[in-house]
Structure formats: C-alpha cells, structure tokens
Amino acid sequence: MSARIEAAVGGPPWRKLLGATGMDVLLYGWSAPLPAEIAFLHRILQLAQALGSNHGMRVSTAIASETGACPPCDVLILWEQPQPYSPGAPSGRLDELIEKATYVCVIGKAVLWLLQTRWSAGMRVALHWHDAMVLDAPADDAILSPAIIEHTGKWTTCCGGTAAIDLALGLVRDTLGTQLASTIQDMLCIERIREPAERQRVALQTQFSGLTPKLSEAVALMEANIEEPLQAEEIARLVGVSRRQLERLFKQHLNAVPSRYYLDIRLARARRLLRESRHSLLQIGLMCGFSSGPHFSTTYRTVFGLTPREERQRILRPEA
C-alpha cells in the first residue's frame, strides 16, 4: 500500500539561530565516506565556515562507531539510517544528541528511520517519492509531502539527492545572510536555491503517470496556468473526467482537494518570486493568480504565517 502524500508546506525555519554570532553544525553518520550529495552539503557548510568571519559556522563530522561523546550542537544533520537499525529505539548517544540539538535535519534514507520513531508523530515529512511508493504507512499519523524540504518545529526533513544542496544553501542564506549564500553559489556555479515548497518535480510527475495519467495531466495544467488559474470544472473537462472523479483522484493519491493543491502551487511560485525577483508585491500577486494585493497578502499570511512584505524583508535582513 502506498503511503499518503499531502501538498501542504512548512513555515519559516531557523528562528532560534537568527542573529547568532556563530553556530555548531554536526554531520553524524554510521559509515564513511560521505555519499556525494552529503559531501557537497558538507562542502557548502565548510565554505560558510571559511567565509563567514566571526559570524560563520563551526562544522564537524562524526562517525558513531569511531567517536566518543559529542558536544551539543545547534544543527544536527543525519543522513543515513542508524546501524544496526532498530525502529523506535535509537542509540543512547544519538538520542542525547537529538534532545540537546536546537535543530535536527534528516536527509534521504534517514527519513525512513525518522518515520519509525516517536519524533515523527503528527509531523509533515519530505520523503523521497520512491521511498513513499513502497512505504506501508507513516507512523503516528505523520504526513508525507511531495516537497523537497519540510520544516516542522526543530525538525527538518529533506528528500535527498540534490535537495541536500538546497538545504545547505538555504540554511546559510536564512541564518548568515543572502550575500554569503550568493558568494558560495557563485563559487560552486549553482544557479539558484530551490525553496522548500518546490516539488520533487520530475520524479513526482513520473509517479503520477504510473498511477494515473489523468492526475498527471491535471497537475501539469495547474502548473502551466498560474497567472490565470483554471476552475476545477475546466480542468476536469480538459483531462476528460468529471469534477467528482477529479476530486477522488486528488484525495486518493495526494490526500488533498484540487483547489488546495492548486493554491499551494501558486503560493510556492509566489514565494520563489518574492525571494529571487525584483517584482513588486502587487505584480507577484497578479502573476500568481490573485485578484488584488490584499487577497494575496491575506492568503499568503494564512498559509505561511507572515505577509509577502515580511517574507521579502526577512530574506533581505535575516539577522533581524
């Protein structure tokens, strides 16, 4: 049985680290060497440490079998399943590290481990689409998300792959500033930082096509019609199903109604434009299908917990 997937997105991360004069980041695993995506993440954080002056990061790695007690850290990054694997019962050392960490980032296969622990109860989790296909059911009512990254309180989950790069750059940008993140992007020839709410696009579309081509067509129509959103009846007509059938498809495979899924796509686009473009707030609202500035602002705040203006100011001045 496939696990359910929800399209909702998380809120602003890293609040407790804003304005800090420094932070300790620990990559904690059970084997060496680091896989490619984690090695790239590690390199990004090392550059932030080297270039961040007195306001940078202190980055370290630890292998469970080779180290003794680790000091508490601000950000703990787990990138593989604990070995030996024991559902719901992590080692005492890991348990202690998690309890003491300000934030915990779980990436790739480590997300599968998280879903078997008490910490995942009620959490929205970014699990790789392939793992979601074979997972029987998330534990303790955890909700699986098609986003590349999800933030829930002290926990951050990342689907893995190149999304680990976005996680690392997002952490640098949101805590140490846009200028430092941009410098690292230029050094590593990375075009842009994807936002957490962005979908595992290519892989997720492939998954939809395997389940039902009609759902894939509906999502593609939504993504292609952001500025002038289509009505649910029109989408259903274009893909050749009734509105009730369309709603059943979204409920069965995405655990969402079409209107909410469509809204999340539009808001994800708006968030990216707020962070990466110089368009005015009104322009962005209109470009993403909102009829007026107040409508855009109210909807954005309801979903993300802050207004579009506050979102843009937070990115420009993360230390505030």
Helices and strands as residue ranges (DSSP letters): G 15-17, E 23-29, H 36-51, G 53-55, E 57-63, E 75-78, H 92-100, E 103-107, H 109-114, G 118-120, E 124-126, H 129-134, G 139-141, E 143-145, E 149-152, E 155-158, H 163-176, H 178-188, H 201-211, H 213-224, H 232-239, H 243-254, H 258-276, H 281-287, H 293-304, H 308-316
